[in-house]
Amino acid sequence: MKDLNTQSSPPAQNAALSSTQDAPAGADFPQRLDTRKAAAFLGVQPSSLKYSRHTGQLCGVTTPAYRKLGRRVIYDLDVLQQWLDQFELQTNTGIRR
């Protein structure tokens, strides 16, 4: 009898799969992110991002667009970057007169 558990994908294919799933800190993010990774990219808590899907507001502006795939929620990296770009870069928080 042949043991079916010994069959596996070639090593190159396994390496490609693992490199796109959980990138180490500082590595490039994949093009689509789950809620936890999207929150890390935006610098907010995952619970805040989840809550914003119900309220429509995150950091005082409209929530970034997302996709629902069944029960899964994913965010496009380009959409998240555009959402971040709406905020001006600040050198300090003092009011200039």
C-alpha positions as CSV (number, residue, x, y, z in Angstrom):
1,M,0.0,0.0,0.0
2,K,1.3,3.5,-0.9
3,D,1.4,6.0,1.9
4,L,-0.4,9.2,0.7
5,N,1.0,11.3,3.5
6,T,4.5,11.1,2.0
7,Q,3.6,13.0,-1.1
8,S,4.4,16.7,-1.0
9,S,4.9,19.6,-3.2
10,P,8.3,20.3,-4.7
11,P,10.6,22.3,-2.3
12,A,10.5,25.3,-4.7
13,Q,6.8,25.4,-4.6
14,N,6.7,25.1,-0.8
15,A,9.2,28.0,-0.5
16,A,7.0,30.2,-2.8
17,L,3.9,29.5,-0.7
18,S,5.5,30.2,2.6
19,S,7.2,33.5,1.4
20,T,3.8,35.0,0.5
21,Q,1.9,34.0,3.6
22,D,3.7,35.4,6.6
23,A,6.4,37.9,5.7
24,P,8.8,38.8,8.4
25,A,8.8,42.3,9.9
26,G,10.3,44.9,7.5
27,A,9.6,42.7,4.4
28,D,7.3,43.8,1.6
29,F,3.6,43.3,2.2
30,P,1.7,41.1,-0.2
31,Q,-0.9,42.8,-2.5
32,R,-3.9,41.6,-0.4
33,L,-3.9,41.7,3.4
34,D,-6.2,40.3,6.0
35,T,-7.5,42.5,8.8
36,R,-4.6,41.8,11.2
37,K,-1.9,42.6,8.5
38,A,-3.8,45.6,7.2
39,A,-4.1,47.0,10.7
40,A,-0.3,46.6,11.1
41,F,0.3,48.3,7.8
42,L,-1.9,51.3,8.8
43,G,-0.6,51.5,12.3
44,V,-3.9,50.8,14.1
45,Q,-5.3,48.0,16.2
46,P,-7.1,45.2,14.4
47,S,-10.1,45.8,16.6
48,S,-10.2,49.4,15.5
49,L,-10.2,48.3,11.8
50,K,-12.9,45.8,12.4
51,Y,-15.1,48.4,14.3
52,S,-14.5,50.9,11.5
53,R,-16.2,48.6,9.0
54,H,-19.4,49.1,11.0
55,T,-19.1,52.8,11.8
56,G,-17.6,53.8,8.4
57,Q,-15.0,56.0,10.2
58,L,-11.3,55.4,11.0
59,C,-9.1,58.1,12.3
60,G,-11.8,60.7,11.6
61,V,-12.2,59.9,7.9
62,T,-14.0,57.3,5.8
63,T,-12.9,53.7,6.3
64,P,-10.6,52.2,3.6
65,A,-12.5,50.0,1.1
66,Y,-12.3,46.2,1.6
67,R,-13.6,43.0,0.0
68,K,-15.7,40.3,1.6
69,L,-14.9,36.8,0.4
70,G,-17.5,34.7,2.3
71,R,-16.6,35.4,5.9
72,R,-13.1,36.6,5.0
73,V,-12.2,40.3,4.8
74,I,-9.3,41.4,2.7
75,Y,-7.8,44.8,1.9
76,D,-5.9,45.7,-1.3
77,L,-2.5,47.2,-0.5
78,D,-3.0,49.9,-3.1
79,V,-6.2,51.0,-1.5
80,L,-4.6,51.1,2.0
81,Q,-1.7,53.2,0.6
82,Q,-4.1,55.7,-1.0
83,W,-6.0,55.9,2.2
84,L,-2.8,56.7,4.1
85,D,-1.8,59.3,1.5
86,Q,-4.8,61.5,2.3
87,F,-3.1,62.5,5.6
88,E,-0.5,65.3,5.3
89,L,3.0,64.7,6.6
90,Q,3.6,66.6,9.8
91,T,6.8,68.0,11.2
92,N,5.2,68.9,14.5
93,T,1.8,69.3,16.1
94,G,2.2,73.0,17.1
95,I,-0.1,75.6,15.6
96,R,1.7,78.1,13.4
97,R,0.3,81.7,13.3
